[in-house]
Structure formats: C-alpha cells, structure tokens
C-alpha cells in the first residue's frame, strides 16, 4: 500500500465502518482490514491518520487499531512456526520505532495511552537489544519541563517495566534491569524531588497539582517495578530521599485535591495507595534495610485507616493500607508491634470490623451488577476490596495471636447475631458481617479446587452451620434476604471439607430449591455450590456424593437447572451450565429418561448463542454437556446416535455455513464423537460433508487443526473403503492436508496422525501411487529441519508402515528413492534415536516394526545391511529396558507453544469428547518382548546357526542377558 492520500481516504472509510453497530456493515470492514494487514506501509498509514486526521473519532480508532495490530503481529514467530509469516516488514519496523515516541508524546492523552501500550509491546520484544536508544530518548524528554511530555514518558516506562513484577529471575532479566537502573534511576529520583518541590510551589493551583500528582503516581509505580526483583544498590543508597518523601506524601492533605465524587478514587487516594504498596514491598522483602523507617509508616498508615471514610473512592487506599498491616503483622520480628491486647482490640474494632460491613455500594453491586459482584466474591478477584483485605489481616494476625484474636471476635460475632435476632428485616447486615467474620477467622488456607484446606481449631464450623446457616436456607421463601442466602450458600461451598457429609446431603435439596431464586447472585451461587459438591472426592478416588444419593432429586435438579437459564440475566450463566455438565457426569445413566427434553433445550440454546457467541466458558460447558448426553445414552443404546444426529446436524450446518469461528472446533469434536459411535459404514450425511473438510481455508486457522485431524481420522477408521470407492478423487486432497501440516514445526505431529490413519485403514491399492511421494516429502522435511518431535513421529510412522506392508516393502521403498538409503535410515535415525520414542502404544508399534525388520527382511541377513543387524537388536532391547531419552536440544524448547498470534480461536479440547487411545497392533501382539523372542526363534529355524553366532560376536553382555530372559519367558531357544 502506497503512502498516498487515496489510501488514507480508503482507510478512513473502512475504520468508520468498523464502528457501525450493524454487523452487515461492520464485519466486511473488519475482514478488509484483516486482508490488508500484511501489506507494506499499512501501520505507517495508521500512524499518519492518527497524527493528521481532522476527526477525533478516526484518530482514536486508528490508535486502537494500530495497538491491536502491533499486539498481534510484532512478535516474530517465524523462527518456530514456518506457516506464520512475519506480517511487518523490516522497513516498517524501523520507521515505527523511529516515529512512535515523539508521536506518542505529542498526542492527546486518550491516544497517548494506546501508543504507550504499543511501545511497551514492541519493547517487550525489541528492548534493549533491537531498540537501544529507547531509554536515552525517554530520559532526555525529562528535561523538557513539559509535564504532558514527562507523563507520557512515565506512562510508557511504567508499561515497559511493570513486567519486572512477575518475570522469573534470570541473568537476562538482571542485565536488562541493571541497564535500566543505570540510565533511569538517577533521572527518576531527580524528577521525583523536583516534582515534590513544584507541588509546594504550586500548592494553591489546582490544575497544576493535578498534573504533578499524576506524575507522582507514575513515579511511585515505577519505584515499585524497579525494586520488585531485588533491592538495587542505588535505591538502597537513596532510601532516605524516597522514604522521607513517601512518608510526607502519606500524611499530606490538600483540599484542592479532594474530590466530591464518592465512587471514583482521586489522585491523592491513588498516590497514597501506591505508597502503601511500596512500603509493604519493602517491609516484606527488605525488612532489615527498611527497619528504621517502619515504625513511622505503621503510625502513618494506622492514622490513615482510622480517619478514612467508608466511601467507595477510598476502597483501594484502605485495602492497600490494610494489606500493608497484614504483611507486617505476620513477619516474626515485627511481632512486638502487635502483642499488646489493647492494640489487637483496637485493630479489630477500628480497622477490621468497620471494613467488613456490607455497605450500600455492595448492596447496589449485588442487585444491579451481579456479574461483577460474583467475579469478585467467588473467583477471588476482589484483591482490592476492603473485605478481602480485612480478611487477610485477620489471617495474618492469627498466625501469632490466634487465641486472643478469636476471643475478641467471638464477642463481636455473638453481639452481631443478637442484634440481627432482635429485628431481622432491619438488622440483616449484622448477620452478614458475622458470617464474614466467622469465615475469615476459620479459614487458614484455601484453594479454588478444594475450598478450605486448613481451619482454625477454635471455631466450631458445624455448630455455626446448623444454628445460623441452615435456618436461612430452610425458610419458606427463596427470595427473602438474598444477601444472607448467598452468604449461607457460600459458607457451604467454602467449608465443604469441614462440614460432615450428612449435613452436605441435607443441603443438596435446599441448594436445588435456591436455583429458582430471582436474585442472580443466589441462583448462581446455588449452581456453583452444587457443582463443587459433585466434584468432591471420597475414598478410593470416587466422588464423595454418589449418584444413588442424588437419585431422589434428579428430576427437580435438572428441571431447576434448565429453568435457571431462563431467569433474567442468566441466559448464558456459565456457573449454571457447568453445574449441568457436572450433574450429567455424576448421574450418568440416571439422566437417560430425561435426555430427549435435555438435548432439545441444549440445541435451542446452542442455536441462540451461535448468533453472537460472547461467553467462552458458558459455550465450552454447553458443548461438554452435549458430549456427555451423547456418551451416556449411546453407551446404553448405541443405536441412539441417529437421533442425536437428527437433533444436532441442522444447528451444526448453520454454524458451519455462517462460519461461527468460535464454535467450529467444537462442532468438529462433537461430530468425531458421533462418527466414532457408528459401528458399520459411514452414513451418507457424513460423506456429503467430506469434501468440504479438505478446503484449505478451514486449515488456515490453528484452532481448527486438532479437531479436524481427529474428524478425518474418524472418517478413515469408519469409512476407508467408502472413501476409496466413492471418493477416490479426494485422496490427493487428503494428502495435500498432510503435506501442509508436515511443513509446520507446530503441527507436524497432527500431519503424522493423519498419515498413520491413512496407512492403517485405507485399502493398499488406493494409496499405492502416492506412497513414494509421501516418503520423499518426509525426507525433504528431515533435511530442512529435523526436530526431536518430528523424529519421534517419523519413527512411529515407518514402523507402522513396516507392520502394515511388511519389512521387505519398507526396505524396497527406501532403496527405490536412493540406493542404500534403507541402511542410512537404520544407522542414522532408527538406531540412535529410537530411545526418544514415548508412549505405550508408540513404543509397541516401534518394537513390533523393528522385530519385523530383524526377522522378516532377507536383505538384513545377507547384504551389506547385515552389519546393522546386531546394533538394531541392541537398540530394540534398549527401547525395552533403558529409561526414555527425553532430552531436547536447546533451540527446540519453544516449538510446542500454542502461541500463534492473530484472530485465531484457540483450540479448546472437550474433556467429554475425548478419544480412546487406539492401538493399531492390538491383539496381534500382546507382549512385544515375547514376540521378539518368538520371531528370532522362527528366524533361527529358517537359517540355523546364523543368529547365535551374530549375537555372540557383537551384542553386549547386558543386552544378551535381557534377551536370554525373553527367550526363557517365551519358552523358545535359538538354533
């Protein structure tokens, strides 16, 4: 694409269309942008628009499009994956890096943020090696004195350096951080001091303070990133400057910076929150160096907590401040600060209890923003809520002071429950806080999978459950006091390992009943609790709760779960769908009577969500539930597969025709499952689809490859004869797919899966003419890029070929490509590499194949190949007896990463559509060692004396000993 006005105009038109709400206009525009993405100058056209366009909406749209383009394409995956071209040419890369920093600094803030993100994505790949002048360019801008520019630099530095907070330690990382510190630490410290001075100079100028405080927040964040991995010498030497200023900022209060907004945190709150984080980092990691400053920070943060109001805007500040206390109180040498009973009482009374209250803002979220409420409460993304922080502080204090803290709180819990009992409809929040307190006191260690794994011995959980939780769940109405219902259900969920099983069984009908609650939070929690209870493990790795124990409730359970999906706000509720999946999995054949109605409801839901798939988890569990219905029913009645096909194929056809990318990989998996259920020939409905599965466009998307290969394997397993007779013209297409897959390091194993199925199932005559070409393609790939994964797959393939067509056919095809090639393959590939093969079935195939080469291939006995006979036998005994060789050369470690950028829907494996492991050798050979002994015996009968003499001259003693053992086990001798 030329850098011309015409192209700028075209791009403007298409960007406008991508903002159109009508999919008929929006989708083609997105497709067009996707199609020109690989053209030279495309990113430069976007940057030009972003700089010169007169319309603000186009500028913003261009900046977002540019950032996403960089995100998808900057990383060069080409070294690993041949079929992922590098979409950004070198000249564009150079031009982008030369122009992006000045452009970002001169753009308005909204665009500055997008470009700053783009710089950090480029920096992650190119900094420092391929972008050495980035730091100097940034540091030089500090001198400009223009805070719009300075904040742009700080924002970019923050997005560039924040990865230091979660990177693994490595020499490479250390040297990068050292480089950054050498260039950046001093200018940052000087900027920090200068900005603080300017704050005093402009103390009465609100607009100047806003800009300066934005800078201070970013500086404080950078301090955190640069100090996270280790305490840098520079910051240790300058700790006085940083900590004194941080402390004075914590205690600063400027009326001009206070906001009237109750929801949104102001600059002052954000800065203080970050300083609390910085102090907590030093208290936890560098406590020795930080000790002189710690007491004054504890005092300042304590005062902050006692004087800060309950408004939502202070939430982050309060939770970070509490987290600071939590991190300090569990360090042994700060223990003395908290030992006094009065201090503990004061912390409980003034910090913990007030921050556990259920506020009006929480109530609002519970009712009107339930999805966010659930995400925070259930999935633990409430890291920055007051309640979570208070809960962590309770746990921290319990580490050294469990007795006194439990004692203080028991008093609070009792008085809160008494308040509630006086007037439940007014005082229900007291009970809510009491339940939360008990939960945080009792839970010492928790995991998502198992709930609480360690509990406080001083709290009687079952008694509290029976007296205070069950009555709420047993009350006649499922809709009164929804917050307390949600608390009660969550209590069951959290303490499911501590509450006795009989109490859990009493709870199950109550939970099923609450699936009908109007409150989204309540019926979601009920579904989630059932799903968690159904996965609990009992003895012998069976489920704790059995299908028989749920039998009386099956009908009402399924009815209420599906009804819950019709409640307002829950039509795509992933927790309900996961509970449906888990119920099917637990109940197995008990659900068969309900399948006709269930599968109808699932297909209707599938049809509805396929119009606009937006909830990936919900969709995944829905397909899992469909697979379970098929599996369970067809296990009892294999002929039922036809009725599932009738129910599903119409929706599947629509999904394939409308190219619903998110669902296509799932559809292929379900179709494979259905096709594998057929015992006889392939139904004609599948054969009609077969040619479409070979279309190259389907294979362009990485997410389609695993399920498509499996589907083609199912076609070959069930209908190889039909394909050979009725669709022989499609065999080249099938081999074309194999050729495409084999060329890619990421997908070559999938190519071998397909090839192995072709060799195993297709009638020999139908592939005769292509065999030599297949081997030539494999040898070309071996020459161009030989990876461990490829070698392992190649070894399995040649041995499978040997089993299917015979050892002589294998030798002949190799030698027809090039004289003496068979010997080279034995010497250079099979003998040295066979130890790398992994997997039971794969090893068995290789053992049987090599046995055939040793005992059924005349040239091995009387040509120049004879010298390889004993080394090959030795390698086979090694495959049986030596540990697997799982070493991988350094440069190959990244090949398996499923990290192909782009608009690709990643492949999500359906657990319940899983494929049974297939053994092509099967019953023909049960024990490969005994098979080897019998085959050698047969060979020695055919040419007496030869085998023992070959063994005695060159097989090593240990291998010979193993071989004697095989011969004894098979009760045969060598003649």
ABEGO torsion letter per residue (X at the ends): XBBBAAAAAAAAAAAAAAABABAAAAAAAAAAAAAAAABBGAAAAAAAAAAABABAAAAAAAAAAAAAAAAAAABBAAAABAABBBABBAAAAAAAAAAAAAAAAABBAAAAAAAAAAAAAAAAAAOAAABAAAAAAAAAAAAAGBAAAAAAAAAAAAAAAAAAAABBBBAAAAAAAAAAAAAAAAAAAAAAAAAAAAAAAAAABAAAAAAAAAAAAAAAAAAAAAAAABBBAAAAAAAAAAAAAAAAAAABBBAAABBABAABBBAAAAAAAAAAAAAAAAAAAAAAAAAAAAAAAAAAAAAAAAABBABAAAAAAAAAAAAAAAAAAABAAAAAAAABAAAAAAAAAAAAAAAABBBAAAAAAAAABAAAAAAAAAAGAAAABAAAAAAAAAAAAAAAAAAAAAAAAAAAAAAAAAAAAABAAAAAAAAAAAAAAAAAAABABBBAAAEBABBBAABBAAAAAAAAAAAAAABABAABGAAAAAAAAAAAAAAAAABBAAAAAAAAAAAAAAAABABAAAAAAAAAAAAAAAABBBBGGBBABBAAAAAAAAAAAAAAAAAAAABBGAABBAAAAAAAAAAAAAAEAAAAAAAAAAAAAAAAAAAAAAABBABAAAAAAAAAAAAAAAAAAAAABAAAAAAAAAAAAAAAAAAAAAGBAAAAAAAAAAAAAAAAABABBBBAAAAAAAAAAABAAAAABAAAAAAAAAAAAAAAAAAAAAAAAAAAAAAAAAAAAAAAAAABAAAAAAAAAAAAAAAAABBAAAAAAAAAAAAAAAAAAAAABBBAAAAAAAAAAAAAAAAAAEAAAAAAAAAAABBGAAAAAAAAAAAAAAAABBEAAAAAAAAAAAAAAAAABAAAAABAAAAAAAAAAAAAAAAAABBBBABBBAAAAAAABBBBBEABBBBBBBAAABBBBBBAAEAABABAAAAAAAAAAAAAAABBGAAAAAAAAABBAAAAAAAAAAAAAAGBBBX
